[in-house]
């Protein structure tokens, strides 16, 4: 059994069609069918139910698929890491969601560059979903995101939980006072959530807060990105629930109120490829914890 057998089988299983799988692999269909037949002969079991449309896997085929995909991910990671080791230049490509720019991420990058001037850090703004794809494709080396997700090829370290706040315009009835608000206070207000695509996104995280509290907002409008949401808040078009670090935007027509609900937190994740253990990433993680300690912020602490 060779790696191509795994690639071919995964393509057929995911496409559920030999013709589409052959197009995806850029090979003709008859050789693909022969390769799958050879794999079944080697294993001594049927992986695909005969004569089914769309194609269906046998129980053995489902088991094989579940284990073949992580193996292919590990091979891709091994290629990426070996290429990194073989390069003379040292570069970290980092993906980040926009809201982290208003928190400690700029401090982290500045301190890392000061401590390790031999390493170039290149920043790429992208959603958490885009970060997961970019990590697996080798386009970035680390991602700073907020959404919880399960992917066996990605290692996700929870850095800390950041409290959420409500952004609203100064003249709004809820703008006065210092006491924390509750989600139930917001169900009849026009709510702006972002980003609209790709999903799932921070928008789903916000709506999930209401769902956990058994509440349903009356008016929800999706907007493309954080900056648009904040501009619409300033224009008195609605309210937005955002991470507390967004208060660093200092918009003159936006004020913030804390939210007291126990689930009103947004996690910050440090995401890398599952097998990646480079000195550069270990050093960046150490800088993050150093800064959190300096600011007295509660956080978890893990190693790669």
C-alpha positions as CSV (number, residue, x, y, z in Angstrom):
1,X,0.0,0.0,0.0
2,X,1.4,3.4,-1.0
3,X,0.5,7.0,-0.3
4,X,-1.2,7.4,-3.7
5,X,-3.7,4.7,-2.7
6,X,-4.7,6.7,0.4
7,X,-5.0,9.9,-1.7
8,X,-7.1,8.2,-4.4
9,X,-9.4,6.5,-1.9
10,X,-9.9,9.7,0.1
11,X,-10.8,11.6,-3.1
12,X,-13.3,8.9,-4.1
13,X,-14.8,8.8,-0.7
14,X,-15.2,12.6,-0.4
15,X,-16.5,13.1,-3.9
16,X,-18.8,10.0,-3.7
17,X,-18.2,9.6,-7.4
18,X,-15.4,8.1,-9.5
19,X,-15.7,10.6,-12.3
20,X,-15.5,13.7,-10.1
21,X,-12.7,12.1,-8.0
22,X,-10.7,11.4,-11.2
23,X,-11.1,15.1,-12.3
24,X,-10.0,16.3,-8.9
25,X,-6.9,14.1,-9.1
26,X,-6.2,15.0,-12.7
27,X,-6.1,11.3,-13.8
28,X,-8.4,9.2,-16.0
29,X,-11.2,7.2,-14.4
30,X,-10.1,3.7,-15.4
31,X,-6.6,3.9,-13.7
32,X,-8.4,5.3,-10.6
33,X,-10.8,2.4,-10.5
34,X,-7.9,0.0,-10.8
35,X,-6.0,1.6,-8.0
36,X,-9.0,1.3,-5.7
37,X,-9.4,-2.3,-6.7
38,X,-5.7,-2.9,-5.9
39,X,-6.2,-1.3,-2.5
40,X,-9.2,-3.5,-1.7
41,X,-7.3,-6.6,-2.8
42,X,-4.3,-5.6,-0.7
43,X,-6.5,-5.1,2.4
44,X,-8.7,-8.2,1.7
45,X,-11.9,-6.3,2.3
46,X,-14.4,-4.3,0.3
47,X,-14.2,-0.5,1.0
48,X,-17.0,0.6,-1.4
49,X,-20.4,-1.0,-1.7
50,X,-20.9,-2.3,-5.2
51,X,-23.5,-0.7,-7.5
52,X,-24.6,2.1,-5.2
53,X,-25.3,5.6,-6.5
54,X,-24.2,7.9,-5.0
55,X,-21.2,5.9,-3.9
56,X,-21.4,4.5,-0.3
57,X,-18.6,3.2,1.8
58,X,-18.7,-0.1,3.6
59,X,-18.1,-0.2,7.4
60,X,-14.5,-1.1,6.6
61,X,-14.3,1.8,4.2
62,X,-15.6,4.3,6.7
63,X,-13.0,3.0,9.2
64,X,-10.2,3.3,6.6
65,X,-11.3,6.8,5.6
66,X,-11.2,8.0,9.2
67,X,-7.6,6.9,9.6
68,X,-6.4,7.7,6.1
69,X,-7.1,11.4,6.3
70,X,-5.0,12.1,9.4
71,X,-2.1,10.2,7.8
72,X,-2.3,12.3,4.7
73,X,-2.4,15.5,6.9
74,X,0.7,14.3,8.7
75,X,2.6,13.7,5.4
76,X,1.7,17.2,4.3
77,X,2.8,18.6,7.7
78,X,6.1,16.7,7.4
79,X,6.7,18.2,4.0
80,X,6.0,21.7,5.2
81,X,8.2,21.4,8.3
82,X,11.1,19.8,6.3
83,X,11.0,22.6,3.8
84,X,11.1,25.1,6.7
85,X,14.1,23.5,8.2
86,X,15.9,23.5,4.9
87,X,15.4,27.2,4.3
88,X,18.1,29.7,5.3
89,X,15.7,32.6,5.9
90,X,13.4,32.3,9.0
91,X,9.9,33.5,8.4
92,X,6.7,33.2,10.4
93,X,3.5,33.8,8.5
94,X,0.8,34.6,11.0
95,X,-3.0,34.8,10.4
96,X,-5.1,36.9,12.7
97,X,-8.8,38.0,13.1
98,X,-9.3,41.7,13.0
99,X,-10.4,42.1,16.6
100,X,-7.1,40.8,18.0
101,X,-5.4,43.9,16.5
102,X,-7.1,46.0,19.2
103,X,-5.9,43.8,22.0
104,X,-2.4,42.6,22.8
105,X,-1.4,41.1,19.4
106,X,0.6,44.2,18.3
107,X,2.5,44.1,21.6
108,X,3.2,40.4,21.1
109,X,4.5,40.9,17.6
110,X,6.7,44.0,18.6
111,X,8.2,42.1,21.5
112,X,8.8,39.0,19.5
113,X,10.6,41.0,16.7
114,X,12.7,42.8,19.3
115,X,13.8,39.5,20.9
116,X,14.2,37.7,17.6
117,X,15.3,40.2,14.9
118,X,16.6,37.3,12.8
119,X,13.0,36.1,12.2
120,X,10.7,37.9,9.8
121,X,7.0,38.0,10.9
122,X,4.4,38.5,8.1
123,X,0.9,39.2,9.2
124,X,-2.2,38.1,7.3
125,X,-5.8,39.2,8.2
126,X,-8.2,36.3,7.9
127,X,-11.1,34.7,9.6
128,X,-10.7,31.7,11.9
129,X,-12.2,29.4,9.2
130,X,-9.8,30.9,6.6
131,X,-6.9,30.4,9.0
132,X,-7.6,26.6,9.4
133,X,-7.5,26.2,5.6
134,X,-4.4,28.3,5.3
135,X,-2.6,26.3,8.0
136,X,-3.4,23.0,6.2
137,X,-2.2,24.4,2.9
138,X,1.0,25.7,4.4
139,X,0.3,29.4,3.6
140,X,0.5,30.4,7.3
141,X,2.4,29.0,10.2
142,X,0.3,30.2,13.1
143,X,-3.2,31.6,13.5
144,X,-4.8,33.8,16.1
145,X,-8.5,33.1,16.0
146,X,-11.6,33.0,18.2
147,X,-13.8,30.1,17.0
148,X,-13.8,26.7,18.6
149,X,-13.4,23.9,16.1
150,X,-12.2,20.3,15.9
151,X,-9.7,19.3,13.2
152,X,-7.2,16.5,13.9
153,X,-4.6,18.1,11.7
154,X,-4.6,21.4,13.7
155,X,-3.3,21.9,17.3
156,X,-5.3,24.7,19.0
157,X,-4.1,26.2,22.3
158,X,-6.6,28.2,24.3
159,X,-4.6,31.3,25.3
160,X,-7.4,33.0,27.3
161,X,-11.1,33.9,27.5
162,X,-11.8,37.6,26.7
163,X,-15.0,39.2,28.1
164,X,-17.5,40.5,25.6
165,X,-19.0,44.0,25.8
166,X,-21.8,45.9,24.1
167,X,-20.9,48.7,21.6
168,X,-23.6,51.3,21.2
169,X,-24.0,55.0,20.3
170,X,-23.9,57.6,23.1
171,X,-27.5,58.6,22.9
172,X,-28.9,55.1,23.3
173,X,-31.1,54.5,26.3
174,X,-28.7,51.7,27.5
175,X,-25.6,53.9,27.1
176,X,-25.9,55.5,30.6
177,X,-24.8,53.9,33.8
178,X,-21.9,51.6,34.8
179,X,-23.8,48.4,35.8
180,X,-23.3,45.4,33.5
181,X,-26.0,44.7,31.0
182,X,-27.7,41.3,30.5
183,X,-28.5,39.6,27.2
184,X,-32.2,39.8,28.0
185,X,-31.8,43.6,27.9
186,X,-30.8,43.4,24.2
187,X,-33.4,41.0,22.6
188,X,-35.6,43.8,21.3
189,X,-32.6,45.9,20.0
190,X,-31.3,45.9,16.4
191,X,-28.2,43.7,16.6
192,X,-25.3,43.9,14.2
193,X,-23.2,40.7,13.8
194,X,-20.1,40.1,11.8
195,X,-18.6,38.7,9.6
196,X,-21.4,37.6,7.3
197,X,-19.1,35.1,5.5
198,X,-17.4,32.7,5.7
199,X,-19.4,30.8,8.3
200,X,-19.2,29.7,11.0
201,X,-17.9,33.0,12.3
202,X,-17.9,35.3,15.3
203,X,-21.4,36.1,14.3
204,X,-22.4,32.6,15.2
205,X,-20.5,32.9,18.5
206,X,-22.6,36.0,19.4
207,X,-25.9,34.4,18.4
208,X,-24.9,31.3,20.3
209,X,-24.7,33.4,23.5
210,X,-28.4,34.2,23.1
211,X,-29.2,30.6,22.3
212,X,-27.5,29.3,25.4
213,X,-29.6,31.8,27.4
214,X,-32.7,30.6,25.7
215,X,-33.2,34.0,24.0
216,X,-33.8,35.0,20.4
217,X,-33.0,38.6,19.2
218,X,-35.8,40.3,17.3
219,X,-33.7,42.1,14.8
220,X,-30.3,40.7,13.5
221,X,-28.4,42.2,10.6
222,X,-25.2,40.6,9.3
223,X,-22.4,42.8,8.1
224,X,-19.1,42.0,6.3
225,X,-16.6,42.9,9.0
226,X,-15.9,44.5,12.4
227,X,-15.1,47.9,11.1
228,X,-18.4,48.2,9.2
229,X,-20.3,47.0,12.3
230,X,-18.6,49.7,14.4
231,X,-19.3,52.4,11.8
232,X,-23.0,51.4,11.7
233,X,-23.1,51.5,15.5
234,X,-21.7,55.1,15.4
235,X,-24.3,56.0,12.8
236,X,-27.0,54.8,15.2
237,X,-28.0,51.9,13.0
238,X,-27.8,49.2,15.7
239,X,-25.7,47.7,18.5
240,X,-22.9,45.1,18.4
241,X,-21.5,42.6,20.9
242,X,-17.7,42.7,20.5
243,X,-14.6,41.4,22.4
244,X,-13.5,43.9,25.2
245,X,-10.3,44.6,23.3
246,X,-12.2,46.4,20.6
247,X,-12.6,49.3,23.0
248,X,-9.0,50.1,21.8
249,X,-10.6,51.5,18.6
250,X,-11.6,54.7,20.6
251,X,-14.4,55.7,18.3
252,X,-15.7,59.1,19.4
253,X,-19.3,58.1,18.6
254,X,-19.3,54.7,20.2
255,X,-19.5,53.8,23.9
256,X,-19.2,50.4,25.6
257,X,-21.1,48.6,28.4
258,X,-20.0,45.4,30.0
259,X,-22.2,42.3,29.7
260,X,-22.5,40.2,32.8
261,X,-23.9,36.9,31.4
262,X,-21.6,34.0,32.5
263,X,-21.1,32.8,28.9
264,X,-20.3,36.2,27.5
265,X,-16.6,35.5,26.8
266,X,-14.7,35.0,23.5
267,X,-11.8,32.6,23.5
268,X,-8.5,33.4,21.8
269,X,-6.7,30.5,20.2
270,X,-3.1,29.9,19.1
271,X,-3.4,27.5,16.2
272,X,-0.6,25.5,14.5
273,X,-0.3,22.4,12.4
274,X,-0.6,19.4,14.6
275,X,3.0,18.1,14.3
276,X,4.7,21.6,14.1
277,X,7.3,22.1,16.9
278,X,9.6,24.8,15.5
279,X,11.7,27.0,17.8
280,X,10.1,30.1,16.3
281,X,6.6,29.1,17.3
282,X,7.8,28.0,20.8
283,X,9.5,31.4,21.2
284,X,6.3,33.2,20.1
285,X,4.2,31.2,22.6
286,X,6.7,32.1,25.4
287,X,6.4,35.8,24.5
288,X,2.6,35.6,24.7
289,X,2.7,34.2,28.2
290,X,5.3,36.7,29.2
291,X,3.1,39.6,28.1
292,X,0.0,38.1,29.7
293,X,1.9,37.8,33.0
294,X,3.1,41.4,32.7
295,X,-0.5,42.6,32.3
296,X,-1.7,40.3,35.1
297,X,-4.2,38.6,32.7
298,X,-5.6,35.2,33.7
299,X,-4.7,32.6,31.1
300,X,-3.9,29.0,30.5
301,X,-0.4,27.9,29.8
302,X,0.6,25.1,27.5
303,X,3.7,24.1,25.5
304,X,3.8,22.9,21.9
